[in-house]
Amino acid sequence: MTLADLPAIQQLSRAEQLELVADLWDYIAARSDDDLLPVSAEEAALLDRRLAAHEAAPGSALSLDEFKRQLASRL
């Protein structure tokens, strides 16, 4: 399905479209289907490595403010 299949959405204002996106995201997030967002074995291994690295050195994580500063300096 594409946006072209839903012409009524194209007629909504930007604010209404964003509200619809938020509602759809909340609906998806509330579902408990195990296959909703399948993760490959490779992706699961990467996530496990990243979590282990964080647990080994939690102080190495950036604060939200520092992340924003670094991101802004790249733009």
N, CA, C and O atoms as CSV, one atom per row, in Angstrom:
chain,resi,resn,atom,element,x,y,z
A,1,MET,N,N,0.855,-1.172,0.000
A,1,MET,CA,C,0.000,0.000,0.000
A,1,MET,C,C,0.897,1.230,0.000
A,1,MET,O,O,1.918,1.269,0.687
A,2,THR,N,N,0.513,2.207,-0.760
A,2,THR,CA,C,1.244,3.470,-0.824
A,2,THR,C,C,0.301,4.625,-0.533
A,2,THR,O,O,-0.916,4.450,-0.461
A,3,LEU,N,N,0.870,5.785,-0.372
A,3,LEU,CA,C,0.061,6.974,-0.124
A,3,LEU,C,C,-0.911,7.227,-1.269
A,3,LEU,O,O,-2.009,7.740,-1.051
A,4,ALA,N,N,-0.516,6.872,-2.482
A,4,ALA,CA,C,-1.394,7.057,-3.639
A,4,ALA,C,C,-2.666,6.225,-3.520
A,4,ALA,O,O,-3.684,6.556,-4.127
A,5,ASP,N,N,-2.613,5.141,-2.735
A,5,ASP,CA,C,-3.788,4.300,-2.524
A,5,ASP,C,C,-4.780,4.920,-1.541
A,5,ASP,O,O,-5.902,4.434,-1.396
A,6,LEU,N,N,-4.368,5.984,-0.871
A,6,LEU,CA,C,-5.203,6.616,0.156
A,6,LEU,C,C,-5.350,8.108,-0.130
A,6,LEU,O,O,-4.761,8.930,0.572
A,7,PRO,N,N,-6.116,8.464,-1.138
A,7,PRO,CA,C,-6.206,9.875,-1.529
A,7,PRO,C,C,-6.747,10.785,-0.429
A,7,PRO,O,O,-6.422,11.972,-0.407
A,8,ALA,N,N,-7.553,10.266,0.469
A,8,ALA,CA,C,-8.093,11.110,1.540
A,8,ALA,C,C,-6.970,11.649,2.423
A,8,ALA,O,O,-7.060,12.772,2.918
A,9,ILE,N,N,-5.925,10.871,2.623
A,9,ILE,CA,C,-4.806,11.323,3.450
A,9,ILE,C,C,-4.080,12.487,2.781
A,9,ILE,O,O,-3.594,13.397,3.453
A,10,GLN,N,N,-4.014,12.446,1.468
A,10,GLN,CA,C,-3.334,13.515,0.740
A,10,GLN,C,C,-4.063,14.846,0.889
A,10,GLN,O,O,-3.456,15.904,0.729
A,11,GLN,N,N,-5.348,14.803,1.191
A,11,GLN,CA,C,-6.148,16.015,1.322
A,11,GLN,C,C,-6.063,16.625,2.724
A,11,GLN,O,O,-6.515,17.750,2.936
A,12,LEU,N,N,-5.490,15.895,3.678
A,12,LEU,CA,C,-5.384,16.399,5.047
A,12,LEU,C,C,-4.338,17.501,5.125
A,12,LEU,O,O,-3.424,17.562,4.302
A,13,SER,N,N,-4.478,18.364,6.113
A,13,SER,CA,C,-3.452,19.382,6.357
A,13,SER,C,C,-2.210,18.699,6.911
A,13,SER,O,O,-2.266,17.543,7.330
A,14,ARG,N,N,-1.114,19.396,6.911
A,14,ARG,CA,C,0.132,18.834,7.458
A,14,ARG,C,C,-0.061,18.427,8.915
A,14,ARG,O,O,0.389,17.357,9.325
A,15,ALA,N,N,-0.724,19.268,9.696
A,15,ALA,CA,C,-0.966,18.955,11.104
A,15,ALA,C,C,-1.819,17.695,11.251
A,15,ALA,O,O,-1.549,16.860,12.114
A,16,GLU,N,N,-2.838,17.558,10.418
A,16,GLU,CA,C,-3.690,16.363,10.474
A,16,GLU,C,C,-2.910,15.117,10.053
A,16,GLU,O,O,-3.094,14.046,10.631
A,17,GLN,N,N,-2.049,15.252,9.059
A,17,GLN,CA,C,-1.227,14.119,8.636
A,17,GLN,C,C,-0.291,13.691,9.765
A,17,GLN,O,O,-0.123,12.498,10.014
A,18,LEU,N,N,0.316,14.658,10.444
A,18,LEU,CA,C,1.216,14.333,11.554
A,18,LEU,C,C,0.460,13.671,12.699
A,18,LEU,O,O,0.969,12.746,13.332
A,19,GLU,N,N,-0.751,14.143,12.964
A,19,GLU,CA,C,-1.572,13.525,14.008
A,19,GLU,C,C,-1.918,12.084,13.632
A,19,GLU,O,O,-1.922,11.199,14.487
A,20,LEU,N,N,-2.206,11.855,12.358
A,20,LEU,CA,C,-2.492,10.510,11.885
A,20,LEU,C,C,-1.272,9.608,12.028
A,20,LEU,O,O,-1.393,8.454,12.438
A,21,VAL,N,N,-0.108,10.130,11.692
A,21,VAL,CA,C,1.132,9.360,11.839
A,21,VAL,C,C,1.344,8.992,13.308
A,21,VAL,O,O,1.686,7.850,13.615
A,22,ALA,N,N,1.146,9.941,14.208
A,22,ALA,CA,C,1.316,9.679,15.637
A,22,ALA,C,C,0.332,8.618,16.113
A,22,ALA,O,O,0.698,7.725,16.878
A,23,ASP,N,N,-0.906,8.712,15.667
A,23,ASP,CA,C,-1.914,7.714,16.046
A,23,ASP,C,C,-1.540,6.330,15.517
A,23,ASP,O,O,-1.670,5.328,16.220
A,24,LEU,N,N,-1.076,6.290,14.277
A,24,LEU,CA,C,-0.678,5.012,13.685
A,24,LEU,C,C,0.519,4.427,14.436
A,24,LEU,O,O,0.559,3.228,14.714
A,25,TRP,N,N,1.492,5.280,14.763
A,25,TRP,CA,C,2.672,4.811,15.506
A,25,TRP,C,C,2.252,4.256,16.873
A,25,TRP,O,O,2.723,3.195,17.282
A,26,ASP,N,N,1.370,4.968,17.576
A,26,ASP,CA,C,0.890,4.487,18.875
A,26,ASP,C,C,0.177,3.152,18.737
A,26,ASP,O,O,0.341,2.266,19.576
A,27,TYR,N,N,-0.610,3.005,17.685
A,27,TYR,CA,C,-1.317,1.746,17.440
A,27,TYR,C,C,-0.316,0.611,17.215
A,27,TYR,O,O,-0.458,-0.470,17.786
A,28,ILE,N,N,0.677,0.858,16.395
A,28,ILE,CA,C,1.685,-0.172,16.111
A,28,ILE,C,C,2.454,-0.524,17.374
A,28,ILE,O,O,2.679,-1.701,17.658
A,29,ALA,N,N,2.858,0.486,18.134
A,29,ALA,CA,C,3.641,0.260,19.352
A,29,ALA,C,C,2.862,-0.524,20.402
A,29,ALA,O,O,3.457,-1.260,21.189
A,30,ALA,N,N,1.541,-0.376,20.424
A,30,ALA,CA,C,0.715,-1.055,21.426
A,30,ALA,C,C,0.484,-2.530,21.103
A,30,ALA,O,O,0.089,-3.303,21.976
A,31,ARG,N,N,0.725,-2.918,19.865
A,31,ARG,CA,C,0.512,-4.317,19.483
A,31,ARG,C,C,1.582,-5.191,20.112
A,31,ARG,O,O,2.711,-4.750,20.322
A,32,SER,N,N,1.229,-6.410,20.405
A,32,SER,CA,C,2.184,-7.316,21.040
A,32,SER,C,C,2.606,-8.450,20.120
A,32,SER,O,O,3.171,-9.441,20.582
A,33,ASP,N,N,2.342,-8.320,18.842
A,33,ASP,CA,C,2.734,-9.372,17.902
A,33,ASP,C,C,4.244,-9.548,17.905
A,33,ASP,O,O,4.988,-8.575,17.783
A,34,ASP,N,N,4.699,-10.797,18.045
A,34,ASP,CA,C,6.129,-11.067,18.042
A,34,ASP,C,C,6.753,-10.816,16.679
A,34,ASP,O,O,7.937,-10.490,16.586
A,35,ASP,N,N,5.976,-10.962,15.636
A,35,ASP,CA,C,6.514,-10.797,14.290
A,35,ASP,C,C,6.295,-9.391,13.732
A,35,ASP,O,O,6.494,-9.148,12.541
A,36,LEU,N,N,5.885,-8.475,14.600
A,36,LEU,CA,C,5.599,-7.127,14.137
A,36,LEU,C,C,6.833,-6.486,13.510
A,36,LEU,O,O,6.758,-5.930,12.415
A,37,LEU,N,N,7.941,-6.560,14.188
A,37,LEU,CA,C,9.201,-6.036,13.679
A,37,LEU,C,C,10.266,-7.121,13.829
A,37,LEU,O,O,11.028,-7.118,14.796
A,38,PRO,N,N,10.317,-8.037,12.885
A,38,PRO,CA,C,11.271,-9.134,13.012
A,38,PRO,C,C,12.706,-8.622,13.001
A,38,PRO,O,O,13.043,-7.681,12.283
A,39,VAL,N,N,13.534,-9.259,13.807
A,39,VAL,CA,C,14.949,-8.912,13.909
A,39,VAL,C,C,15.741,-10.131,13.482
A,39,VAL,O,O,15.527,-11.234,13.983
A,40,SER,N,N,16.655,-9.921,12.552
A,40,SER,CA,C,17.480,-11.033,12.085
A,40,SER,C,C,18.471,-11.425,13.179
A,40,SER,O,O,18.682,-10.672,14.130
A,41,ALA,N,N,19.069,-12.589,13.043
A,41,ALA,CA,C,20.070,-13.050,14.005
A,41,ALA,C,C,21.249,-12.088,14.033
A,41,ALA,O,O,21.813,-11.827,15.095
A,42,GLU,N,N,21.624,-11.563,12.874
A,42,GLU,CA,C,22.745,-10.611,12.802
A,42,GLU,C,C,22.407,-9.322,13.546
A,42,GLU,O,O,23.240,-8.789,14.278
A,43,GLU,N,N,21.188,-8.822,13.360
A,43,GLU,CA,C,20.767,-7.607,14.060
A,43,GLU,C,C,20.691,-7.843,15.562
A,43,GLU,O,O,21.094,-6.984,16.346
A,44,ALA,N,N,20.174,-9.007,15.971
A,44,ALA,CA,C,20.082,-9.331,17.392
A,44,ALA,C,C,21.474,-9.398,18.011
A,44,ALA,O,O,21.677,-8.933,19.132
A,45,ALA,N,N,22.435,-9.973,17.288
A,45,ALA,CA,C,23.804,-10.062,17.789
A,45,ALA,C,C,24.410,-8.671,17.945
A,45,ALA,O,O,25.096,-8.399,18.930
A,46,LEU,N,N,24.159,-7.790,16.978
A,46,LEU,CA,C,24.660,-6.419,17.061
A,46,LEU,C,C,24.061,-5.705,18.268
A,46,LEU,O,O,24.776,-5.026,19.006
A,47,LEU,N,N,22.761,-5.853,18.471
A,47,LEU,CA,C,22.115,-5.227,19.627
A,47,LEU,C,C,22.685,-5.765,20.931
A,47,LEU,O,O,22.906,-5.005,21.873
A,48,ASP,N,N,22.924,-7.076,20.991
A,48,ASP,CA,C,23.520,-7.676,22.189
A,48,ASP,C,C,24.908,-7.111,22.455
A,48,ASP,O,O,25.252,-6.829,23.602
A,49,ARG,N,N,25.721,-6.941,21.388
A,49,ARG,CA,C,27.071,-6.382,21.561
A,49,ARG,C,C,26.998,-4.936,22.049
A,49,ARG,O,O,27.760,-4.530,22.926
A,50,ARG,N,N,26.089,-4.174,21.484
A,50,ARG,CA,C,25.954,-2.775,21.901
A,50,ARG,C,C,25.486,-2.663,23.348
A,50,ARG,O,O,25.970,-1.813,24.095
A,51,LEU,N,N,24.549,-3.516,23.742
A,51,LEU,CA,C,24.079,-3.500,25.125
A,51,LEU,C,C,25.207,-3.898,26.067
A,51,LEU,O,O,25.381,-3.276,27.115
A,52,ALA,N,N,25.972,-4.920,25.714
A,52,ALA,CA,C,27.095,-5.360,26.555
A,52,ALA,C,C,28.133,-4.247,26.684
A,52,ALA,O,O,28.670,-4.023,27.769
A,53,ALA,N,N,28.417,-3.548,25.585
A,53,ALA,CA,C,29.383,-2.442,25.628
A,53,ALA,C,C,28.876,-1.334,26.544
A,53,ALA,O,O,29.652,-0.757,27.306
A,54,HIS,N,N,27.603,-1.037,26.475
A,54,HIS,CA,C,27.024,-0.009,27.347
A,54,HIS,C,C,27.081,-0.442,28.810
A,54,HIS,O,O,27.437,0.349,29.683
A,55,GLU,N,N,26.732,-1.690,29.073
A,55,GLU,CA,C,26.744,-2.174,30.454
A,55,GLU,C,C,28.157,-2.201,31.020
A,55,GLU,O,O,28.347,-2.017,32.222
A,56,ALA,N,N,29.158,-2.432,30.154
A,56,ALA,CA,C,30.546,-2.461,30.602
A,56,ALA,C,C,31.071,-1.055,30.899
A,56,ALA,O,O,31.948,-0.886,31.746
A,57,ALA,N,N,30.542,-0.058,30.211
A,57,ALA,CA,C,31.010,1.322,30.398
A,57,ALA,C,C,29.843,2.294,30.244
A,57,ALA,O,O,29.782,3.043,29.269
A,58,PRO,N,N,28.914,2.284,31.206
A,58,PRO,CA,C,27.724,3.139,31.064
A,58,PRO,C,C,28.055,4.630,31.006
A,58,PRO,O,O,27.277,5.410,30.457
A,59,GLY,N,N,29.174,5.028,31.553
A,59,GLY,CA,C,29.559,6.434,31.532
A,59,GLY,C,C,29.979,6.927,30.164
A,59,GLY,O,O,30.119,8.132,29.955
A,60,SER,N,N,30.182,6.011,29.228
A,60,SER,CA,C,30.613,6.418,27.892
A,60,SER,C,C,29.448,6.908,27.034
A,60,SER,O,O,29.662,7.452,25.951
A,61,ALA,N,N,28.243,6.722,27.501
A,61,ALA,CA,C,27.067,7.175,26.742
A,61,ALA,C,C,26.983,8.694,26.789
A,61,ALA,O,O,27.369,9.319,27.778
A,62,LEU,N,N,26.478,9.277,25.716
A,62,LEU,CA,C,26.304,10.721,25.658
A,62,LEU,C,C,25.006,11.132,26.338
A,62,LEU,O,O,24.004,10.420,26.276
A,63,SER,N,N,25.039,12.283,26.981
A,63,SER,CA,C,23.787,12.856,27.475
A,63,SER,C,C,23.013,13.362,26.266
A,63,SER,O,O,23.582,13.536,25.189
A,64,LEU,N,N,21.731,13.596,26.440
A,64,LEU,CA,C,20.922,14.119,25.349
A,64,LEU,C,C,21.445,15.473,24.899
A,64,LEU,O,O,21.490,15.748,23.700
A,65,ASP,N,N,21.842,16.323,25.838
A,65,ASP,CA,C,22.369,17.642,25.477
A,65,ASP,C,C,23.651,17.524,24.673
A,65,ASP,O,O,23.827,18.236,23.685
A,66,GLU,N,N,24.555,16.629,25.084
A,66,GLU,CA,C,25.804,16.451,24.345
A,66,GLU,C,C,25.533,15.880,22.962
A,66,GLU,O,O,26.155,16.293,21.984
A,67,PHE,N,N,24.617,14.942,22.878
A,67,PHE,CA,C,24.253,14.393,21.569
A,67,PHE,C,C,23.743,15.493,20.651
A,67,PHE,O,O,24.135,15.563,19.487
A,68,LYS,N,N,22.871,16.353,21.168
A,68,LYS,CA,C,22.328,17.451,20.370
A,68,LYS,C,C,23.433,18.394,19.924
A,68,LYS,O,O,23.433,18.852,18.781
A,69,ARG,N,N,24.395,18.694,20.831
A,69,ARG,CA,C,25.500,19.581,20.465
A,69,ARG,C,C,26.333,18.968,19.337
A,69,ARG,O,O,26.689,19.649,18.375
A,70,GLN,N,N,26.639,17.673,19.468
A,70,GLN,CA,C,27.437,17.022,18.440
A,70,GLN,C,C,26.685,16.961,17.118
A,70,GLN,O,O,27.272,17.168,16.056
A,71,LEU,N,N,25.412,16.683,17.181
A,71,LEU,CA,C,24.604,16.630,15.966
A,71,LEU,C,C,24.554,18.002,15.301
A,71,LEU,O,O,24.714,18.108,14.085
A,72,ALA,N,N,24.338,19.037,16.080
A,72,ALA,CA,C,24.262,20.389,15.527
A,72,ALA,C,C,25.584,20.810,14.894
A,72,ALA,O,O,25.589,21.549,13.910
A,73,SER,N,N,26.694,20.352,15.443
A,73,SER,CA,C,27.984,20.740,14.890
A,73,SER,C,C,28.258,20.065,13.543
A,73,SER,O,O,29.121,20.513,12.789
A,74,ARG,N,N,27.536,19.007,13.246
A,74,ARG,CA,C,27.700,18.297,11.961
A,74,ARG,C,C,26.836,18.884,10.853
A,74,ARG,O,O,27.072,18.623,9.674
A,75,LEU,N,N,25.852,19.664,11.224
A,75,LEU,CA,C,24.927,20.207,10.222
A,75,LEU,C,C,25.443,21.456,9.577
A,75,LEU,O,O,24.775,22.027,8.715
